[in-house]
Amino acid sequence: MASTNEEILAGLAEIVNEETDLPVEDVQMDKSFTEDLDIDSISMMTIVVEAEGKFDVKIPDEEVKNLKTVGDAVTFIAKAQA
């Protein structure tokens, strides 16, 4: 079942919060995972694995480097669910 962008954003924010203790409201579409949210590559891989499970999608390793912002990830997940 496809989720809305808002549902994906909320779900990603929960995952990021669990992994990094960042407040859920800090996870916004225009935020960079590395620059704004200070997420390292190890945490990012954990977030990707959690997101794959939560949203029932596959995010290939070579695609992860293209997910620079939260919006990039939301867009990718939405397309993968479609």
C-alpha positions as CSV (number, residue, x, y, z in Angstrom):
1,M,0.0,0.0,0.0
2,A,1.4,3.4,-1.0
3,S,1.9,6.0,1.6
4,T,1.5,9.7,1.2
5,N,4.6,11.9,1.4
6,E,3.4,13.2,4.8
7,E,3.2,9.6,6.1
8,I,6.6,8.7,4.7
9,L,8.1,11.9,6.2
10,A,6.5,11.1,9.6
11,G,7.8,7.5,9.4
12,L,11.3,8.6,8.5
13,A,11.3,11.2,11.2
14,E,10.5,8.4,13.8
15,I,13.3,6.2,12.4
16,V,15.8,9.1,12.5
17,N,14.7,9.9,16.0
18,E,15.1,6.3,17.2
19,E,18.6,6.1,15.6
20,T,20.0,9.6,16.5
21,D,17.7,11.1,19.2
22,L,17.1,14.1,17.0
23,P,13.7,15.6,17.6
24,V,11.1,14.4,15.1
25,E,10.2,18.0,14.2
26,D,13.8,18.6,13.0
27,V,13.4,16.0,10.2
28,Q,12.1,18.2,7.4
29,M,11.9,17.7,3.6
30,D,14.7,20.2,2.8
31,K,17.2,19.0,5.5
32,S,20.4,17.3,4.4
33,F,21.0,14.0,6.2
34,T,24.7,14.8,6.6
35,E,25.0,18.6,6.8
36,D,21.8,19.6,8.6
37,L,21.0,16.4,10.7
38,D,24.7,15.3,11.2
39,I,23.9,11.7,10.3
40,D,27.0,9.6,9.6
41,S,27.2,6.7,7.1
42,I,26.7,4.0,9.7
43,S,23.6,5.6,11.1
44,M,22.4,6.3,7.5
45,M,22.7,2.6,6.7
46,T,20.6,1.7,9.8
47,I,18.0,4.3,8.8
48,V,17.9,2.8,5.3
49,V,17.4,-0.7,6.6
50,E,14.7,0.4,9.0
51,A,12.9,2.4,6.2
52,E,13.0,-0.6,3.9
53,G,11.2,-2.6,6.6
54,K,8.8,0.1,7.6
55,F,7.8,1.0,4.0
56,D,8.2,-2.4,2.4
57,V,10.7,-1.1,-0.3
58,K,14.2,-2.0,-1.4
59,I,16.7,0.8,-1.4
60,P,19.8,-0.4,-3.3
61,D,23.2,0.5,-1.8
62,E,24.1,2.5,-5.0
63,E,21.0,4.5,-4.6
64,V,21.7,5.5,-0.9
65,K,24.4,8.0,-2.0
66,N,21.8,9.9,-4.0
67,L,19.5,10.3,-1.0
68,K,21.1,13.6,0.2
69,T,18.0,15.2,1.7
70,V,15.0,13.9,3.6
71,G,13.0,14.9,0.6
72,D,15.1,12.8,-1.7
73,A,14.4,9.8,0.6
74,V,10.7,10.5,0.7
75,T,10.5,10.8,-3.1
76,F,12.4,7.6,-3.6
77,I,10.3,5.6,-1.1
78,A,7.0,7.0,-2.7
79,K,8.2,6.0,-6.2
80,A,9.3,2.6,-4.9
81,Q,5.9,1.9,-3.4
82,A,4.0,3.0,-6.6
